[in-house]
Amino acid sequence: MYFGQHRVHNVSRNFAILAVSYIELLLISAVIYLGLGHQFNPRVTGFGDALYLSATTITTLGYGDIRPTCSGVRVLLGFQSLSGIALLGLAITRVLGLIPRPKEALHRNSDRDDEGA
């Protein structure tokens, strides 16, 4: 199955951008959580804990073993969760864009367009 070199290059570039965005969000959030430290939650004692919290939040797993103690951080966690969902949605859209549509479906759709005009 041939997608065309240009299309494959664009898709791989888009995936690279999404992966870098995901990792940036993960690391920046972990640094913020580490900086908040005990104001956030006494259980966040090192970068590993902050990274764990960031990873469980961005993937929306949220085990609940580390919870925020102030409302400002809850907003930050909500933003991180929504950002993770948006990045996952973009990745799924890119994957689905790789699947070629059958020619019959394309012809059927163009016939419907002709009938409606």
Contacts in CASP RR format, 6 or more apart in sequence:
PFRMAT RR
TARGET T0000
AUTHOR 0000-0000-0000
METHOD contacts of the structure
MODEL  1
MYFGQHRVHNVSRNFAILAVSYIELLLISAVIYLGLGHQFNPRVTGFGDA
LYLSATTITTLGYGDIRPTCSGVRVLLGFQSLSGIALLGLAITRVLGLIP
RPKEALHRNSDRDDEGA
1 100 0 8 1.000
3 11 0 8 1.000
3 98 0 8 1.000
3 100 0 8 1.000
11 94 0 8 1.000
11 97 0 8 1.000
11 98 0 8 1.000
14 94 0 8 1.000
15 91 0 8 1.000
15 94 0 8 1.000
18 87 0 8 1.000
18 90 0 8 1.000
18 91 0 8 1.000
18 94 0 8 1.000
21 87 0 8 1.000
22 58 0 8 1.000
22 84 0 8 1.000
22 87 0 8 1.000
25 58 0 8 1.000
25 80 0 8 1.000
25 83 0 8 1.000
25 84 0 8 1.000
25 87 0 8 1.000
26 51 0 8 1.000
26 54 0 8 1.000
26 55 0 8 1.000
26 58 0 8 1.000
27 51 0 8 1.000
27 54 0 8 1.000
29 54 0 8 1.000
29 57 0 8 1.000
29 58 0 8 1.000
29 76 0 8 1.000
29 80 0 8 1.000
30 47 0 8 1.000
30 48 0 8 1.000
30 50 0 8 1.000
30 51 0 8 1.000
30 53 0 8 1.000
30 54 0 8 1.000
31 50 0 8 1.000
32 76 0 8 1.000
33 40 0 8 1.000
33 44 0 8 1.000
33 50 0 8 1.000
33 53 0 8 1.000
33 54 0 8 1.000
33 73 0 8 1.000
34 44 0 8 1.000
34 46 0 8 1.000
34 47 0 8 1.000
34 49 0 8 1.000
34 50 0 8 1.000
35 50 0 8 1.000
36 44 0 8 1.000
36 73 0 8 1.000
37 44 0 8 1.000
37 45 0 8 1.000
37 50 0 8 1.000
38 44 0 8 1.000
39 69 0 8 1.000
39 70 0 8 1.000
40 68 0 8 1.000
40 69 0 8 1.000
40 70 0 8 1.000
40 73 0 8 1.000
41 66 0 8 1.000
41 67 0 8 1.000
41 68 0 8 1.000
41 69 0 8 1.000
43 49 0 8 1.000
43 65 0 8 1.000
43 66 0 8 1.000
44 50 0 8 1.000
44 53 0 8 1.000
44 66 0 8 1.000
49 66 0 8 1.000
52 66 0 8 1.000
53 66 0 8 1.000
54 80 0 8 1.000
55 61 0 8 1.000
56 62 0 8 1.000
56 63 0 8 1.000
56 64 0 8 1.000
56 66 0 8 1.000
57 77 0 8 1.000
57 78 0 8 1.000
57 80 0 8 1.000
57 81 0 8 1.000
58 80 0 8 1.000
58 81 0 8 1.000
58 83 0 8 1.000
58 84 0 8 1.000
59 84 0 8 1.000
60 81 0 8 1.000
60 84 0 8 1.000
60 85 0 8 1.000
68 74 0 8 1.000
68 77 0 8 1.000
END
